[in-house]
Amino acid sequence: MFKAENWHRDGMPCCQRCSTVYELVDFPALYQSPENRPESTAAALPEDASCFFHAQNRAEQVCEGCGRFLCPVCTVNFGGRKLCPSCIAQGQTKAPEAEQGRILWDGIALSLAVFPPLLVVTWMFSIITAPAALGLAIFGWNRPSSLVRGSRLRLVLAMVLAIVQIGAWIFLFASLLVKP
Amino acid sequence: MAKPKFFGPYRRLAPVRMHLGGYSSLWLAKDYLMAVQSTGYSDKYSRFYLRDIQGFMVEDSERRFYWGVVLGLLGAGFVLTSLLVRAHWAYTLAWLLLFGIPLAWNHVKGPGCKLYIITQVQTSRLQAISRRARCEEIIEFLRPLIEEAQAGLSRPGNLDTQAAVPVAAGATGAAPLAEGSAGEPAAATQPAEPEAPGENSPQAPLNTPSA
């Protein structure tokens, strides 16, 4: 572990602005200045193919999504493919790297199935929430779950609990109807 | 490191950590780190490509102390109360275990810390890591992977692998780097000017190498 004392001449291992004590583990990327980066705007000569987005730049890649010619500025190495920003924005890649978030239908369904019946005040809402939980569990069955947790256990649990509650409501109404 | 858990292409680096409003975890894919923030109803993914990681910043936190105080006071309160009211010994033992085990576990896990990841455009806290021991374990695990991913990059010649770096970032995620010339941080080439901390100098060079 890199100790901040190693590089603070005055031996004060803290930020001089906020006095936060910290240590730093550094990597080579920290020392790369813009001057060290590859040239990204080679000017196109009249006989060169030019970038679709920057006519003044020479094309050096082809977008694997739409086939447009791209200069290094527009080439995005995305999930092992070289794509243009337009393709990424349009969601033409299904790579998991493109996903910024997911809705967890299993979590919502399970909450609807579990929480309302637990509380004295809210148990009667289960007449609405139980069918909703069942519907969401069915809706979410083929929807992608979390990137890092793919089990359908929650969906199954939500379905079972919802069906039990729906059954209980049906039994309640049926017993009220047949009661003399 | 504990036995790794895999899910698809992801390897879990840190177990799920609960906090206010959800839980966090940290995963390693082929060429990036992925921090997952979840509320239970939605996930949010933050990816940090190994080739882009400039460093980790580790800050001490008082997490262990505060948890120790809370658990200790609550445990002592319940145990003393059950003794004062001459409750059955099983109640006293139950309170003792209820608070004593988490208290011991809190102590065994070691001191707390906050881990920040630094890239060229952001300084983000990795909330899944909150203890110093696991933090160091993960950094040591990631170090060769990151250096391999950045094999084409080099450090300035006068800096070894643990070299001087000017950092002026606080917890607010201010840009961490002082401006330097062609691969050299400014503070590595010239002594830092002593400058009073203030709003007008958030990125002032802070330090110089000791060597």
Interface residues (C-beta under 8 A of the other chain):
Chain A: M1 F2 N6 W7 H8 R9 D10 C15 Q16 R17 C18 T20 V21 Y22 E23 L24 V25 D26 F27 P28 A29 L30 Y31 Q32 S33 E35 N36 P96 E97 E99 Q100 G101 R102 I103 L104 G107 I108 S111 S146 L147 V148 R149 G150
Chain B: F7 G8 P9 Y10 R12 S25 W27 Y32 M34 V36 S38 G40 Y41 S42 D43 K44 Y45 R47 R51 D52 I53 Q54 G55 F56 M57 V58 E59 D60 I118 T119 Q120 E136 I139 R143 I146 E147 Q150 L153 S154 R155 P156 L159 Q162 A163 A164 V165 V167 A168 A169 G170 A171 L177 G180 S181 A182 G183 E184 P185 P197 S201 P202 A204 L206 N207 T208 P209 S210
